[in-house]
Amino acid sequence: DRTLFMSCPICDDTRWRPIDSHATGGVRRVVRCECWQGEHTRRLFDEARIPARYRRCDFENFQVYPNEKLSNAVSAVRRFADAFPNSPKGLCLIGPHGIGKTHLAVAALRAALGRGCEGIFYEVSDLLRLIRSTYNPVTKTAEMDILQPLVSVQLLVLDDVGKEKTSEWVEETMTFIVNSRYNNRLTTIFTSNYEDNPDIEALDSLRVRVGSRMYSRMHEMCDFVDYGVADYRLLPPNGGVDDLIALWKVTGEQRGRLPSRSKGQVRAQLKHPGRAELGWSGGKAGS
């Protein structure tokens, strides 16, 4: 791209531009030039590790339909994004597969990046796989090279918490990350498919999946947003708002979880021609 080699006409590539002295009482001052701000924002997005499927996810292309739980969830994430980096707490988005938790988490992350804040996205299973790779001497990557950004970045998104197979190593590793961020008063967004049930006997609860120590920290660090709506992934290719409403009427009592035998029936009910397209540039809603 030839534009990469062109000088900035405003700052002459110094990355600083002067402010009109009349506006500063005759005192000469400089501020960061717009060319630096643009490069800085692009660098933040490149380093955020947002998967290609979700890179374009934002609040504007998130499909909302008349559903109180969904509206409340979107509003809560928007309030968080608008307030960041002064948000008092992080977020933990909980609910079944396909209801847009990842999309909303990335939307908040993108808002922070656009404001010049640093952020990182990790799907937890991928993160643990990456940490395990440091035990291979061939990779020549130190474990702390991976962990250090996670415990120091302004905003961290940990997607699909609890999905990974439980083990003492998994619990200790994730607790280290979360506890370090807790101690440093850094903000974290979690998403999880596991219900927020404090019962230690509930084997499929978030508490059992992540361990009591991490669960306790998460509750102190985050506002929990628990919602169940229609599964966007069950929409036909041309599905729209009316289809989402119909799907929710079928699956509402199950918080969006469909028994396998009913999926075909629901899909058949939703095959209406002429529906408006979702138009999600970031793909289907994240889990």
N, C-alpha and C positions, 0 to 999 in steps of 0.2 A: 504494500500500500504506500503510494507516494506521499500521502499526508503524514506518514510517520517521520519523514525527513524534512518537513517544512517547519520553519521557525515560527514561534508564536508572535504575531504582530503586536500583542499587548505588552508582553514582558520580555520579549527578545530571548526566550528560553531561560530566563533567570528563575522562573516559577514564582516570582513575586511581582506585584504591580503596585505602583504608588497610589495613595489616596489624595484626592484634591485637598490641598492645604487649607482652603476656605472652609471645608467641612470639619477640619480638626483644629480650628483656631490658630492657623498659621504653622502648626507643628507638622513636619514631614513624617509621614508614616507609610508603611507598606503592608500589604496583606497577601495571602496566597492567591495566585492567579487562577482563573477558571480552568486553564489547561492542566494545572497540577491537580485540582480537585477532581477533574474528570479522570485523569490517570489513576489517582488514588482510589476512586470508587471502583474502577475497573479491576484494579489489583485486589481490592477487598473481595469482590465477587469471585475472582479467579481462585483465591485462596480459601474460600468458604466451603469448598468441596460439595456443593449442592449437586445431586445427581442430575444428569441431562433431562430425565423425565420431568423433573420438578423445577428446573431453572427459571421458567417463566411463570410459575405459580405466584399469584398475588391476590389481594382482596377483590380486585375488580373482575377477575375471571373465575372467581369462585361462585358456582351456581347455588343460589339460595332459593328456597321455595317456602310457602307458608307453613312453618313449623316452629312452634315456640321454643323448643329445646335447641334447634339449630340456630335460630336467630339469637338466642341468648349466648350460645357458644361463640358465634362469630363476633358478637358485640364485645364479649370478654377479651377475645384475642385482639380485636381492634384497639380497645382501650389500652391494653398492654403495649402494643406497638406504638401507639401515639405518645405514650408516656416514656418509653425507653429512650435513654438509659436511666431515667429517674423512676422506673417502675419499682414499687416496694418489694414485689415478689416475682418469681418466675411463674411458669404455667406447667400443669400436667394435664394433657388432653387424653381422656379415657373414653373408650367405646369400641364397638365391634369393627371388623374389617370394612374398609371401603367407604367410610363416612366422611372422609376429607380431613382427617387429623394431620397428616403429613403436609397436605396442601396449606392448611392454616398455619402450621408451624413455620413452613418456608416463607409464607407471606409475611409473617412477623419478622423473620430473619432478614428478608430482603428489605423491609422497611428500615431496619437498623443499619444495614450495609449502605443503603442509600443516604443515610444521615451521617456517614463517615465512621460508624462504629465497626469494630472487628467482630466477626462471628464465624463459627464453624458448624457444619452439619455432619453427623455421623449416624448411620444405621448401626445399632449396637452390635449385631452379629458381625458386620464388616469390621467394626472397630476391634472387636476381640480377636478376629482372625488376623488383623494387621499386627496387633500386639504379640500374638503367638509367633508370628513370622520373625520377630526379633530374636527368638531363641535359636534360630538357624544361623550358624556362624558365617554361612555363605553370603547372607544378605548384608552383613556388616552394618546393621541398623540397631542402635541402642533403644531399649524400651523407653527411656526417659525422653528420647527425641520425639516420640509419638505422644507421650503423656504430658509433656511440658505445655504445649499449646492448649491442651484440654483443660488444664487447671489454672490457666492464666488469661484466656481469651474473654472478652467482654460478654459475649453471648454464645452459649453452646446449645445446640439442638441435639438431643439424644432420642432417636426414633426407634420405635418398637422395643421399648424396655420390657424385659421379662420374657421375650421370645426365645432367647438363648437357653440352651440346656443348663440347668442349675448344677453348680459344683462349687466347692470351696474356693477354687481359684477365681471363678467368675464373680462370685460374691465379693471377695476381697478386692479384686481389681476395680469393679464398679463402685464399691464403697469408697475406695481411695480417691477416685475421680470426684465423686459427689461430695465427699467430706472435705476435700481440698477446696472445692469451689464454695462450699458452705463457709469454711473458715475465712476465705478471702472475700466473702460477701459478693460473689459473682453470680450473675443471673443465668438460669438454665431453663430450657423448655424440654419437657419429656412428652412422648406419646406412648400409649400402651393399649393393648387389646384386653388386658386383664382388669377385672373389676376391683374397685377400691373397697375391699372387704377386710376389716381388721382381724377377722377370725383366723387364728393361726391354724385351725383345722381345715380351712377351705383351701384345698391344694391348688386350685386354679385362680387364687386371688393374687393381686399384685404384691401383697406383703410376703406371701410364701415364695413367690417367684424371684423377688429381688433380695429378700432377707430383711429382718426386722430393723437392723441398723440403718440401711439405706432408705427403707420405707419411712422411718421416723424423720430422717433428714429431708426427704422429699416433701413431707407434709409441712415441715417448718419453712422450707424454701419456696414453696409454690402454692398458688391457688389452683385447686383441682376443678377441672371442667369436665364433667361426666355427662355424655349425651349419647343417645342412640337414635339414628335417623335412617333413612333409606340408604341402601348400598348402591352408590353411584356405579359400581362396576357391573351391576346387573342390568343396567340400561341397554336397550338396543342401540345400534349405531346412530340413529336419528332421534334418540330420546330427548325429551325436554321437561319443562316444569310439570306439565300435567302427568307425565309418566312417573316422575318422582313422587308426586302426591299419591298416585295409584299404588305405587310400590310400597310406600310407607303405610298405606291402609292395610296392605296384606301382611307386612312384616312388623308393624309397630309394636305389637305385644311381645315380640321377640327381640326388641331393641336392635333390629336390623339383622339378626342372625336367622338364616333360612335353613330348615332341614333340607338335606340334599334332594329328597324326593319331590320337593315343592318348587325347586328352582325352574324346572321346565314349564310348570304351570304359570308361574309368575311372568316368565319371559313371554309366554304366549299371550297373556293378558295385556302386555305392554306394547305389542306390535301394532301400533296405530300409525298409519301413513300421514305425512304432512306435518309432523311435529317439528318444532324449531330445534336446531342443533345446539348442543351445549356450548360449543365454541371455546373449549378450554385449551389454550395454547400450551398449557403444561401437561396435557394428557388427562386421564381419568383421576378422580380424587385419590389422594394417598391414603394408606391405611393408618 
